[in-house]
Amino acid sequence: MEVGIVGYGAFMPRNRIKVEEIAKVWGADAPSYKKGLQLEEKSVPSPDEDTITLSVEATKNALKRAEINPKEIGAIYIGSESHPYAVKPSGTVVAEAIGATPEIHCADYEFACKAGSEGMFVAYSLVKAGTVKYGLAIGADTSQGAPGDALEYSASAGAASFIFGTDKLVAVCEDTYAFMTDTPDFWRREYQHYPRHGGRFTGEPAYFKHVLGCARGLLQKSGLKPTDFAYAVFHQPNGKFPLRAGKELGFTKEQIDQGRLVPKLGNTYSGSSPMGLSAVLDIAQPGDKIFMVSYGSGAGSDGFIFRVTDRIDEVRDKAPHTRFLLDNYKTYIDYGIYAKYRRKIRKAE
């Protein structure tokens, strides 16, 4: 029995702020972010947008492609590091909004930027086990970086949604792999508004150790090599890291570039690699193999191998393409509006 993606969808806010606008306020060197980390701008949620609203919109697009009754979805998992409530699930709201309640399992996941791919693995596994007919997994965030911190240039917002099943597949999941250690490169304690990170430590041994370890383990397990894939998608905290990881593994720049949404979006959030996967599915051809590895601080990576089916040509245009959402209807804002929208100015109590 083949198990894979039945429908997929993405969504992101229309607001954008440019790297130069952030750098101007803090007296930072904008060219170093643009050239060194290959960042140009990032998405910014409006005051009425959060992880839940982004998840709903992304899932509506996934349902358009899946062409199934939401009542048939047996489980929903939302991975995020910015759930709107500390005590109240995001998943119940999304399930209610899409008409999937009440007979459905639900849980919110947290694992920094790989919470979305963790939800994908569980949804896939439940379908594979025959426990549910369809499983829904979402990676979504409205990530924050402290004012003036390097993370402020890349912590953005968006959502990617995937419905897993056994029929009407657009992409078969051929293999999975996971790689995890206790590496504290990024964290946020209770009541802290902004996360903290270990600077360069977040690259090596955090990001690269886990992404490369997971990727190599998945290649060995599957018996495949980089040349067997049309596309490779890695977690995208900036534009530089995924290219370096791919090069060390033997993937070409062309295989990786097609799936990257940075340098424009700024992609440090739980839907980063899933969002990249949605962009690749928009352009992939039947028979193409896709290699995907996520990353989450703390730290770990999930790896997936997907094979695209003939059905992709029937459904990909039933919802907006991810690249279309990225490039169209953008509204540029200044730092003052950005600070207001993200509630960076707080009144003393």
C-alpha positions as CSV (number, residue, x, y, z in Angstrom):
1,M,0.0,0.0,0.0
2,E,1.4,3.3,-1.1
3,V,1.0,6.3,1.3
4,G,1.7,9.9,0.5
5,I,0.4,13.4,-0.1
6,V,-3.1,13.7,-1.4
7,G,-3.3,17.5,-1.2
8,Y,-1.0,20.3,-0.3
9,G,-1.3,24.1,0.1
10,A,0.5,27.1,1.4
11,F,-0.3,30.6,2.6
12,M,1.7,33.6,3.7
13,P,1.0,37.2,4.8
14,R,1.1,39.9,2.1
15,N,3.0,42.4,4.2
16,R,6.8,42.5,3.6
17,I,9.7,44.4,5.2
18,K,13.0,44.8,3.4
19,V,16.4,44.0,5.0
20,E,17.5,47.6,4.4
21,E,14.5,49.0,6.4
22,I,15.5,46.9,9.5
23,A,19.2,47.6,9.1
24,K,18.6,51.4,8.8
25,V,16.9,51.5,12.3
26,W,19.7,49.6,14.0
27,G,22.7,51.0,12.1
28,A,23.5,47.5,10.8
29,D,25.2,46.6,7.6
30,A,22.4,45.6,5.2
31,P,24.8,44.4,2.4
32,S,26.2,41.7,4.8
33,Y,22.7,40.3,5.3
34,K,21.9,40.5,1.6
35,K,25.1,39.1,0.3
36,G,26.4,37.0,3.2
37,L,23.1,35.4,4.2
38,Q,21.2,36.1,0.9
39,L,18.3,37.8,2.5
40,E,16.2,40.5,0.8
41,E,12.9,40.8,2.7
42,K,10.6,38.9,5.0
43,S,6.9,38.4,5.4
44,V,5.1,40.1,8.3
45,P,1.7,39.1,9.7
46,S,-1.0,41.7,10.1
47,P,-2.5,42.1,13.6
48,D,-5.4,39.8,12.7
49,E,-3.1,37.0,11.4
50,D,-1.6,34.3,13.5
51,T,-0.6,30.6,13.3
52,I,-4.2,29.6,13.3
53,T,-5.5,31.9,10.5
54,L,-2.5,31.0,8.3
55,S,-3.0,27.3,9.0
56,V,-6.7,27.6,8.0
57,E,-5.9,29.3,4.7
58,A,-3.1,26.9,3.8
59,T,-5.4,23.9,4.6
60,K,-8.2,25.3,2.4
61,N,-5.7,25.3,-0.5
62,A,-4.7,21.7,0.4
63,L,-8.3,20.6,0.4
64,K,-8.9,22.1,-3.0
65,R,-6.1,19.9,-4.4
66,A,-7.1,16.8,-2.3
67,E,-10.7,17.0,-3.4
68,I,-11.9,15.1,-0.3
69,N,-14.5,15.6,2.4
70,P,-12.9,17.2,5.5
71,K,-15.0,14.8,7.6
72,E,-12.8,12.0,6.4
73,I,-9.7,13.5,8.0
74,G,-9.0,11.5,11.1
75,A,-6.1,13.4,12.6
76,I,-4.7,17.0,12.6
77,Y,-1.3,18.1,13.9
78,I,0.0,21.6,13.8
79,G,3.7,22.2,14.4
80,S,4.6,25.7,15.5
81,E,6.8,27.7,17.8
82,S,4.2,30.5,18.0
83,H,0.9,28.9,18.9
84,P,-1.4,31.8,19.9
85,Y,-2.4,30.2,23.2
86,A,-0.2,28.7,25.9
87,V,-3.2,26.6,27.1
88,K,-5.6,25.9,24.2
89,P,-4.9,24.0,21.1
90,S,-4.6,25.6,17.7
91,G,-5.7,22.4,16.0
92,T,-9.2,22.4,17.4
93,V,-9.8,25.9,15.8
94,V,-8.4,24.8,12.4
95,A,-10.4,21.5,12.5
96,E,-13.6,23.4,13.3
97,A,-12.9,26.0,10.6
98,I,-12.5,23.4,7.8
99,G,-15.4,21.3,8.9
100,A,-13.5,18.3,10.2
101,T,-14.9,18.0,13.7
102,P,-15.9,16.3,15.9
103,E,-14.6,12.8,15.1
104,I,-10.9,13.7,14.8
105,H,-7.6,13.3,16.8
106,C,-5.8,16.6,17.4
107,A,-2.5,17.8,18.9
108,D,-0.2,20.8,18.7
109,Y,3.5,20.1,18.3
110,E,6.6,22.1,19.3
111,F,10.1,21.4,18.1
112,A,11.3,24.7,17.0
113,C,11.5,24.8,13.2
114,K,10.9,21.1,12.6
115,A,7.6,20.9,14.4
116,G,5.8,20.9,11.0
117,S,7.8,18.0,9.6
118,E,7.2,16.1,12.9
119,G,3.5,16.5,12.3
120,M,4.0,15.2,8.7
121,F,5.7,12.1,10.0
122,V,2.9,11.3,12.5
123,A,0.1,11.9,10.0
124,Y,1.9,9.7,7.4
125,S,2.5,7.0,10.0
126,L,-1.1,6.9,11.2
127,V,-2.3,6.5,7.6
128,K,0.3,3.8,6.9
129,A,-0.9,2.0,10.0
130,G,-4.5,2.1,8.9
131,T,-5.6,4.0,12.0
132,V,-7.0,7.0,10.0
133,K,-8.1,7.4,6.3
134,Y,-6.5,10.8,6.0
135,G,-4.1,12.7,8.2
136,L,-3.5,16.4,8.1
137,A,-0.1,18.0,9.1
138,I,0.6,21.7,9.1
139,G,3.8,23.7,9.7
140,A,3.0,27.3,10.6
141,D,4.5,30.2,12.5
142,T,4.5,33.9,13.0
143,S,8.1,33.9,14.3
144,Q,9.8,36.7,16.2
145,G,13.3,38.0,16.6
146,A,14.4,40.4,19.3
147,P,14.8,44.0,18.1
148,G,18.2,44.4,16.5
149,D,19.0,40.7,16.7
150,A,20.2,38.9,13.6
151,L,17.1,36.7,13.8
152,E,14.9,39.7,13.2
153,Y,16.1,39.7,9.5
154,S,14.8,36.2,8.8
155,A,12.1,35.2,11.3
156,S,9.0,35.5,9.2
157,A,5.5,34.0,8.8
158,G,3.7,31.4,6.7
159,A,2.0,28.1,6.7
160,A,2.2,24.9,4.6
161,S,-0.4,22.1,4.9
162,F,-0.3,18.5,3.7
163,I,-3.0,15.9,3.7
164,F,-1.7,12.3,3.7
165,G,-3.7,9.3,2.4
166,T,-3.5,6.2,0.3
167,D,-5.6,7.2,-2.7
168,K,-5.5,10.0,-5.3
169,L,-1.8,10.6,-4.4
170,V,0.1,13.5,-5.8
171,A,3.4,12.3,-4.2
172,V,4.3,8.9,-2.7
173,C,6.3,9.0,0.4
174,E,9.0,6.3,-0.3
175,D,11.1,6.6,2.8
176,T,11.7,8.6,6.0
177,Y,14.5,9.1,8.5
178,A,15.1,11.1,11.7
179,F,18.3,12.4,13.4
180,M,18.3,14.1,16.8
181,T,20.6,15.1,19.7
182,D,20.4,17.4,22.7
183,T,22.1,20.4,21.1
184,P,20.8,23.7,22.8
185,D,21.4,26.2,20.0
186,F,18.1,28.1,20.3
187,W,15.6,28.4,23.1
188,R,12.9,30.4,24.7
189,R,11.7,30.0,28.3
190,E,8.2,30.5,29.6
191,Y,7.2,34.2,29.7
192,Q,10.1,35.3,27.5
193,H,8.8,37.2,24.5
194,Y,11.8,36.6,22.2
195,P,14.0,33.5,21.7
196,R,17.7,33.4,22.3
197,H,20.3,31.6,20.3
198,G,23.9,30.6,20.3
199,G,25.1,32.8,17.4
200,R,27.5,31.0,15.1
201,F,26.9,27.8,17.2
202,T,23.5,27.6,15.5
203,G,25.3,26.7,12.2
204,E,27.9,24.3,13.3
205,P,27.5,21.9,15.1
206,A,23.7,22.6,15.3
207,Y,22.2,23.0,11.8
208,F,24.9,21.3,9.7
209,K,25.5,18.3,12.0
210,H,21.8,17.4,12.0
211,V,20.8,18.3,8.5
212,L,23.9,16.4,7.0
213,G,23.5,13.6,9.5
214,C,19.8,13.1,8.6
215,A,20.4,13.4,4.9
216,R,23.3,10.9,4.8
217,G,21.3,8.5,6.9
218,L,18.3,8.8,4.6
219,L,20.5,8.3,1.5
220,Q,22.1,5.2,3.0
221,K,18.7,3.8,4.2
222,S,17.1,4.3,0.8
223,G,20.1,3.2,-1.3
224,L,19.7,6.3,-3.4
225,K,22.3,9.0,-4.3
226,P,21.9,12.8,-5.0
227,T,21.8,12.3,-8.8
228,D,18.6,10.2,-8.4
229,F,16.6,13.3,-7.3
230,A,15.2,16.2,-9.4
231,Y,14.9,18.5,-6.3
232,A,16.3,18.8,-2.8
233,V,14.7,20.9,-0.1
234,F,16.5,21.8,3.1
235,H,15.5,24.0,6.1
236,Q,16.1,27.6,5.1
237,P,17.1,29.8,8.0
238,N,18.8,31.9,5.4
239,G,19.9,31.6,1.8
240,K,23.4,30.4,2.5
241,F,22.9,27.3,4.7
242,P,20.8,25.1,2.4
243,L,23.2,25.7,-0.5
244,R,26.2,24.7,1.6
245,A,24.5,21.6,3.0
246,G,23.4,20.5,-0.5
247,K,26.9,21.1,-1.9
248,E,28.5,19.0,0.9
249,L,26.0,16.2,0.1
250,G,26.6,16.2,-3.6
251,F,23.4,18.0,-4.8
252,T,23.7,20.7,-7.4
253,K,22.7,24.3,-7.0
254,E,20.0,23.8,-9.6
255,Q,18.4,20.9,-7.6
256,I,18.2,23.2,-4.5
257,D,17.4,26.6,-6.0
258,Q,14.0,25.5,-7.3
259,G,12.7,24.8,-3.8
260,R,14.1,27.8,-2.0
261,L,11.8,30.6,-1.0
262,V,14.6,32.7,0.4
263,P,16.2,35.2,-0.2
264,K,12.8,36.9,-0.5
265,L,10.6,35.4,2.2
266,G,12.9,34.9,5.1
267,N,12.1,31.4,6.2
268,T,13.0,30.7,9.9
269,Y,9.8,29.0,11.0
270,S,8.1,25.6,11.3
271,G,6.9,25.6,7.8
272,S,10.2,26.3,6.2
273,S,11.1,23.0,4.6
274,P,7.4,22.1,4.1
275,M,6.9,25.4,2.4
276,G,9.8,24.7,0.2
277,L,8.3,21.3,-0.6
278,S,5.0,23.0,-1.6
279,A,6.9,25.2,-4.0
280,V,8.7,22.2,-5.5
281,L,5.4,20.3,-6.0
282,D,4.1,23.3,-7.9
283,I,6.7,22.7,-10.6
284,A,7.7,19.0,-10.3
285,Q,6.9,16.6,-13.1
286,P,5.4,13.0,-12.7
287,G,8.2,10.6,-11.8
288,D,10.4,13.2,-10.2
289,K,11.9,12.3,-6.8
290,I,12.1,15.0,-4.1
291,F,14.6,14.9,-1.2
292,M,13.5,16.9,1.9
293,V,15.3,17.5,5.2
294,S,14.0,19.8,7.9
295,Y,15.8,21.2,10.9
296,G,14.6,22.2,14.4
297,S,16.8,23.7,17.1
298,G,17.2,21.7,20.2
299,A,18.0,19.8,17.9
300,G,17.0,17.5,15.1
301,S,16.0,16.8,11.5
302,D,13.4,14.8,9.7
303,G,14.0,13.4,6.3
304,F,11.6,12.4,3.5
305,I,11.8,11.0,0.0
306,F,8.8,11.7,-2.2
307,R,8.0,10.5,-5.7
308,V,5.6,12.7,-7.8
309,T,2.7,11.0,-9.5
310,D,0.7,11.7,-12.7
311,R,-2.1,13.3,-10.6
312,I,0.1,16.4,-9.9
313,D,-0.8,17.7,-13.3
314,E,-4.5,17.5,-12.6
315,V,-4.5,19.4,-9.3
316,R,-1.6,21.7,-8.9
317,D,-3.5,24.7,-10.5
318,K,-6.6,24.2,-8.3
319,A,-5.0,26.4,-5.7
320,P,-2.5,29.3,-5.8
321,H,1.1,28.3,-6.3
322,T,3.5,29.1,-3.5
323,R,5.7,31.2,-5.7
324,F,2.6,33.2,-6.8
325,L,1.7,33.9,-3.2
326,L,5.3,35.0,-2.6
327,D,5.6,37.4,-5.6
328,N,2.2,39.0,-5.9
329,Y,-0.1,41.4,-3.9
330,K,2.8,42.4,-1.7
331,T,2.5,45.4,0.7
332,Y,5.7,46.9,1.9
333,I,5.8,48.4,5.4
334,D,8.3,50.5,7.3
335,Y,9.8,49.6,10.6
336,G,7.3,51.6,12.6
337,I,4.4,49.7,11.2
338,Y,6.3,46.4,11.5
339,A,7.0,47.1,15.2
340,K,3.3,48.0,15.8
341,Y,2.0,44.8,14.0
342,R,4.5,42.6,15.9
343,R,3.8,44.4,19.2
344,K,7.5,45.2,19.7
345,I,6.5,48.4,21.6
346,R,5.2,47.4,25.0
347,K,3.7,49.6,27.6
348,A,5.2,49.6,31.1
349,E,2.9,48.2,33.8
